[in-house]
Amino acid sequence: MAFTSFGAFLAMGGHGPYVWAAWGVTALLMVACIVHARFERRQLASAVKRRARRGDRHPPHQARHADDT
């Protein structure tokens, strides 16, 4: 669809608010996913380092068996 001006492009034939709101929400959610993934990665890295410093070889949710070495 060709537009005669940049203003017409932004208006999208009267559907501009819906189109740009959808783009905005999508962009916001994608950025939130990236930020959340980075946050979780840092949390995991710090937990692994903390366990390594303590010498804890098993995560807390795993059962320890006598034959584990």
N, C-alpha and C positions, 0 to 999 in steps of 0.2 A: 504494500500500500504506500503510495507516494504522498508526501505532505508538501504543502506550498510554502511553509515557513517553520521555523523552529518552535514557535508558539503553537502552531497546529499539531506539530509532533508531540509536544507535551500534553496538549488537550486530548489527543487520541480520539478525536471525533466525539467528545463528550464522555469518554470512558477513562480519561486520564487519571482521575483520583483512584479508581479501582486498580488500574494497571500499575501505577507507580507505588501504591500501597502494597500490592502483592510483591513487587520487586524489592521494596524496602524491607518487608517482613522476611522474605527469603534471604536477603543479604544479612540481615540482623541474626537470623538463626544460623547461618553458615559461620559467621564470625563467632557466635556464642559456642558453637561446636568446636571450633579451633581453640578458643580460649579454654574451654572445659577440658579438652584433650591435653593441652599443655599443662594445665593445673594438675590433672591426674598423673601425668608422667612425672612431674616434679615430686608429687606426693609418693609415688611408687619408688622413685630413685632414692629419696631420703629414707624411706622405710627399709629398703634393701641395704643401704649404707649403715643404718642403725643396727640392723640384724647382724651385719658383718662385723661391726665393732663389738657387739655382744658375744659373737661366736655362736649365735643361734642358727642352727642349720635347717630347722623346720619351721614353716609358718605356724602360727598359733592354732589354726583350724585343723591341722593334720594330727592324727594320733601318732604317738611315738611307740615303737615296738622295741622289745629287748634285743632283737637281732639286727636293728639298724646300726650301721657304723658311720 
